């Protein structure tokens, strides 16, 4: 072909990879049964990935893993406050590059559901609204209010126009097949009365007038006006029915776990229950289901909402915060998606015929002509059950669904996991400091003191106590309240400083020294505190540092929830026995920190102090060091154990708020969580009595091999020399498969004769392409017990298991072993047997 021909061919491959999805226009419509794309009904599986919670360098891998996991659609919110931080000034750069994200999804051959909102919730600061919106005269959010509607329409149209310019709607040949307007308004609209009803009608009309050529949806909005599709959010949506028999049954948020709060334990959702909820939805006529989240990611900077939502937004999602596949969740759902897709032809052709052959049992059959698919459900939480169907008997574990794509053979049961699980761990590495670059420092660290109280030229004075958000406009977490008082003969060693605050936390300084700190929590952010102080006779300075930890993002009138020290502030226990109310005095205010104004977060400020006596456990201190990146390609985190609370920057980019000293309650966690029965956000918790978050994700793309700059602002006091790096490693690979498991779904396309003779198989595959299985940690065929990393032999065990698994798997990147007596012999007749294996990949 020659060099020139090769270059042209490579260009065409690249061009088609990026733009092929935008070359063929598609019509997207719907009927009562499904979305109809180019005249064909589709059963669709979707997952949420929020572009700013990861990095552009991570997007292709995240999207490919989503596709490999069986997704058809990627769903994302659009975050107004990211894109228009100042009215009329737009930012679509870096993590905010929405167009690039949508094109990356298109290049992988997947569809996009763009949830413009523009209210997002999403545990995101202020629900995604920019704070400047709050200051528009006469505005009321999310109701029939002209100033709000004008701004909402302007931004929605801006995003739609941007998508149209790039030809990203399916009607133009792009990947976007759905858009959402508003978000979960039906949960709160009763509080807005008639104005809420008219607002929803206006929002639907406004959105459809933008003429995207694809359907619009509203989630949790039972009265969504035609042609907008109302959809369901929740842990279960099988009982949901759309508000018209002309609309399909769609589920925009199936919560794959739950979010983490500072001060809370870590929630998780067993995959058996998540798979059960998905299968039940399609069993009862569902047509599109979306995992919220499929990859949660990280709340970089000050983007987490709340108050008190953590920096990690892992969400126990199938792809974890660091971009690694979470097993067995990802793999079990992948098998489920394959099973559902095998039923697609039957599902799109007709409505289900649903019957109940017994208590807690439900059978749904989709049959048209020669095409037949069935779902058999046991929704009881206690015991297994046997279902007679079409002349055959099927055993159904409690709280499970079996899927039969031909109304005869079970290809998947939601409670029987065949996919492998992985044991991952973080390996600690010391901070590799470039000490030579920090002049005379012997510790590798330099520092700057943040002044206590008023230190900036833009400070101002006002009579009375000011609400914080109105004062700071959220330009900073911090607001100083400062006052000087002359106590003359009133000073007493028993004096109490009484402070009432809307939250979220505060530090009180008396005459430049820290007197006390107090923190609210995610359930109650307000503070009502008494701090013992020792004032001096004469002039005393009281400096109160009030701070926010993510603004409210959910609920009716959430934008009016205040913060800060609104009072009263009272000195109690003076010598005269009187109290001194300072609430109506003249206070001096400073928005933010001196350091925020000078910009040491980039590490470039010239005021760093490199002297050898590094101050430790001191409040209001900036720290800086240079470091080498951990070697290799494994995901990186910083372990902030030893620090108090603050924010951290790597090479000038904020990795978020850190708070390793906020410890969760001791109670509420269980060693194992029973997946049977309805899930709630507090049902399955781990990490009780420990810090909510110690590890903070640093994207690899933010690091250089050496010469990286780490800057911290420590608010409460800590020892930065204790900070370490951690890299995420995959340790062991495990699987546990019984004789009663369905056959591998991969066999479905084989001829029926070989399928009828086959047995279930245990399959393992090393997570990385260049790895092989180097050792077998455990292998047992019979009645093995325990979980990955803690397997042990039961009463019955074949003495051949280890050698057979060793022969099949050692030195290979993947292996499969049939779970049968033909393979292992029969160590105990008449007992159902299983195979459990744990291997190490290197």
Beta strands, then each sheet from edge to edge (+ up, - down):
strand 1: 28-30
strand 2: 35-37
strand 3: 40-42
strand 4: 44-49
strand 5: 73-77
strand 6: 111-117
strand 7: 176-181
strand 8: 215-219
strand 9: 229-234
strand 10: 249-255
strand 11: 266-267
strand 12: 286-295
strand 13: 353-358
strand 14: 361-368
strand 15: 371-378
strand 16: 385-389
strand 17: 392-396
strand 18: 400-404
strand 19: 412-413
strand 20: 421-430
strand 21: 445-449
strand 22: 460-463
strand 23: 478-486
strand 24: 496-501
strand 25: 505-510
strand 26: 513-519
strand 27: 527-532
strand 28: 539-547
strand 29: 569-572
strand 30: 580-581
strand 31: 586-591
strand 32: 621-627
strand 33: 636-639
strand 34: 646-650
strand 35: 653-658
strand 36: 685-686
strand 37: 695-698
strand 38: 708-714
strand 39: 724-738
strand 40: 761-765
strand 41: 773-782
strand 42: 814-818
strand 43: 834-841
sheet 1: 1+ 2- 3+
sheet 2: 4+ 5+ 6+ 7+ 8+ 9+ 10+ 12+ 4+
sheet 3: 11+ 36-
sheet 4: 13+ 14- 15+ 18- 19+
sheet 5: 16+ 17-
sheet 6: 20+ 39- 33+ 37-
sheet 7: 20+ 39- 43+ 41-
sheet 8: 21+ 32- 38+ 34- 35+
sheet 9: 22+ 31- 23+ 28- 25+ 26-
sheet 10: 27+ 24- 29+ 30-
sheet 11: 40+ 42-
end
